[in-house]
Amino acid sequence: MKLSNLFITHEVDGSMIIVPTGAADFSGIVKGNRTLAAIVGLLKEDTTREKIIDAMKERYNAPEDVIERDVDKVLAELRKIGALDE
């Protein structure tokens, strides 16, 4: 999976902003925290859920179940707005 090229990302002071291009079906702006920024950064290259979870475990000192839940929540939201190419 990979972030769709129908979306533009911008990181500002650790926050992530995701904006659709005119060709996307989604209309709006997504703003998130450093966790979203880290996950979206990983999605700029083709990757898997498992690779994202492994990278997040290396980056953050948090229980694995919390990391998995956060990753799954972000992926579900990105799918919902059509921001993932799978």
N, C-alpha and C positions, 0 to 999 in steps of 0.2 A: 504494500500500500504506500501511497505517496500523497502529499498535498496537491490538490488540483491546481493547474495553472490558471484556473478561472478566479483565483483568489490571490490578493497581494497582502504581504505581511510587513509589519513595521514594528520594531522593538524600541520602546521609549522608557528609559529609566527602569528597566526590568519588567515592564508591562508589555504585553503583546496586543497588537491591534491587527485584526484580519478584516479586509475589505474585499467585497466581490467586484469583479470587473463587470462591464455591461452585459457580457455573455452569460453570466451566472443566473440561475433561477432565484437565488437568495437575494433579498434586498435588505440591507442593514449593515451594521458594524458589530464585530465581536471584539470585546476587550477582555483580557484576562491577565493573570498574574505570572510570576516567574515560572511556575509549573507549566502553564500553557505555553509559555515562550520556549521552554526546554523541549517539550513534546513536539511543538511545531517545527522547531529547529531540526529535530531528528527526522521529521516527515518531509523535509526538503529533498531527501534522498529516499529511494525505494527501501522500505524496511518492513519489519513485522512487529506485531504486538509484543512478542517475547523479547525482541531486541530493544524495543523502547523500554520495557520493564527493566531489563538488565542495565541499561544505561542510566535509568532513573535511580536504581538501587546503588549504583556507583556514585552518583551525584548527591543523593540525599540520604541522610541517616534516619530512615523511617521504616516501620514494619512493612514487610512485603505485602501483606493484605491491603494496607493503606495505599501503597504505591499502585498495586493492581487496580484497586477501586478508582483511584484518580485517573489512571491511564484509560481505563474502560469508559469513564464518564466523558473525558475529553474526546476520545474516538467516537463515542456515540453522538455527541453534539456536532462534531465535524461531519459525520455521516448524514445527520439530520438536515444540515444546510447544504449538502452536496459538495463539501470541500475535500473529500477524499477520493482518489482514484484507486480502485482496488482490482 
